[in-house]
Amino acid sequence: MRTRFTVCLAALLVASCASIASYGADLLYYTSSPHSYIGGGETLLLEGLSADASFKHGFPTSVVIRRLDSSGAFWEVALVGPNNSQPTVGSYSFTEGWPFQPSGQAGFIFGAENREDANVRGAFQVLEIERVGDDLTKLAVDFTQFEKFNLPEFTMGSIRFHSDIPITFVPEPSTFALAALGGVGLLAVRRRFARL
């Protein structure tokens, strides 16, 4: 009986933290807390990104990834290394809202469905980046963004632009709650059968 319970619990955990391989696709995945202004409490997987590794706001080293839908809504991720350098593979902590980050810090900003706010902090990890001249040819980034004036609200996600690195989905908080409730139910059933 204990073995079946362990197998069921393991299957539940694996199912709640699935991953998807992007295989060169252009994907943006994000999830956000329920009251996040930027993420709107949503969890979305979007395809059809475009890259602009160029001169937004006059910053030639920034990387900007966008998705625009037919209704005019846009999703945008912009990132830059410390001192407005080109981002390279590695982790960037204590980022501030780009392009207003203090000197010496990396900049990052994520906007969803036309909701964007430069008053954010967070971190991002560049898993893969490739450029040919001024053109961005590959990018894989995971990020977490907190809203400064709306703590503890957050948005976290992943970007894959022509990258084969898989995205690991982070379950929504409600999925965690449902998994916990299922685990409690399995424990209750196990105890009941143990008494018989």
Residue pairs with C-beta under 8 A, 6 or more apart in sequence:
1 190
1 193
1 194
2 190
5 186
5 187
5 190
8 186
9 183
9 186
12 179
12 182
12 183
13 179
16 171
16 175
16 176
16 179
17 168
17 169
17 170
17 171
18 168
18 169
19 166
19 167
19 168
19 169
20 27
20 45
20 166
20 167
20 169
21 164
21 166
21 167
22 160
22 163
22 164
22 165
22 166
22 167
23 164
24 162
24 163
24 164
25 47
25 160
26 47
26 48
26 49
26 50
26 160
26 161
26 162
27 45
27 46
27 47
27 49
27 158
27 159
27 160
27 167
28 44
28 45
28 46
28 49
28 65
28 67
28 75
28 77
28 157
28 158
28 159
28 160
29 44
29 45
29 46
29 157
29 158
29 167
29 169
30 39
30 42
30 43
30 44
30 110
30 112
30 155
30 156
30 157
30 158
31 39
31 42
31 43
31 155
31 156
31 157
31 169
31 170
31 171
31 172
32 38
32 39
32 40
32 41
32 42
32 43
32 112
32 153
32 154
32 155
32 156
33 39
33 41
33 152
33 153
33 154
33 155
33 173
34 41
34 173
35 41
35 150
35 153
36 147
36 150
36 153
36 154
36 155
37 115
37 117
37 147
37 150
37 153
38 110
38 111
38 112
38 115
38 116
38 117
38 120
38 145
38 147
38 155
39 112
39 153
39 154
39 155
40 112
40 113
40 115
42 112
43 172
44 112
46 67
46 75
48 67
49 65
49 66
49 67
49 159
49 161
50 65
50 66
50 67
50 68
51 63
51 64
51 65
51 66
51 135
51 136
51 139
51 161
52 63
52 64
52 65
52 66
52 136
53 62
53 63
53 64
53 131
53 134
53 135
53 136
54 60
54 62
54 64
54 134
55 62
56 62
56 64
56 78
56 99
57 99
59 80
59 84
59 99
60 134
61 80
61 81
61 84
61 85
61 86
62 78
62 79
62 80
62 84
62 98
62 99
62 107
63 78
63 79
63 80
63 86
63 87
63 129
63 136
63 139
64 76
64 77
64 78
65 76
65 77
65 78
65 139
65 159
65 161
66 74
66 75
66 76
66 77
67 74
67 75
67 76
68 74
72 114
73 113
73 114
74 111
74 113
74 114
75 111
75 112
75 113
76 109
76 110
76 111
76 116
77 108
77 109
77 110
77 111
77 141
77 143
77 159
78 98
78 99
78 107
78 108
78 109
79 87
79 92
79 95
79 98
79 106
79 107
79 108
79 109
79 124
79 126
79 141
79 143
80 86
80 87
80 98
80 99
80 101
80 106
80 107
80 108
81 87
81 88
81 92
81 106
82 92
82 104
82 105
82 106
83 103
83 104
84 107
86 131
87 106
87 126
87 129
88 126
88 129
89 126
89 127
89 128
89 129
90 125
90 126
91 123
91 124
91 125
91 126
92 106
92 108
92 123
92 124
92 125
92 126
93 123
94 105
94 106
94 121
94 123
95 101
95 105
95 106
95 107
95 108
95 121
95 122
95 123
95 124
96 102
96 105
96 107
96 108
96 120
96 121
97 107
97 108
97 109
97 117
97 118
97 119
97 120
97 121
98 107
98 108
98 109
98 118
99 107
99 118
100 107
100 118
101 107
106 124
108 120
108 122
108 123
108 124
108 143
108 145
109 116
109 118
109 120
109 145
110 116
110 120
110 143
110 145
110 155
110 157
111 117
112 155
117 147
119 147
119 148
119 149
120 145
120 146
120 147
120 148
121 145
121 146
121 148
122 143
122 144
122 145
122 146
122 154
123 143
123 144
124 141
124 142
124 143
124 144
125 141
125 142
125 143
126 139
126 140
126 141
127 140
127 141
127 142
127 163
127 165
128 138
128 139
128 140
128 163
128 165
129 136
129 138
129 139
129 140
130 136
130 137
130 138
130 139
131 137
136 161
137 162
138 161
138 162
138 163
139 159
139 160
139 161
139 162
139 163
140 158
140 159
140 160
140 161
140 163
140 165
141 158
141 159
142 156
142 157
142 158
143 156
143 157
143 158
143 159
144 154
144 155
144 156
145 154
145 155
145 156
146 152
146 153
146 154
147 153
147 154
156 170
158 167
158 168
160 167
171 179
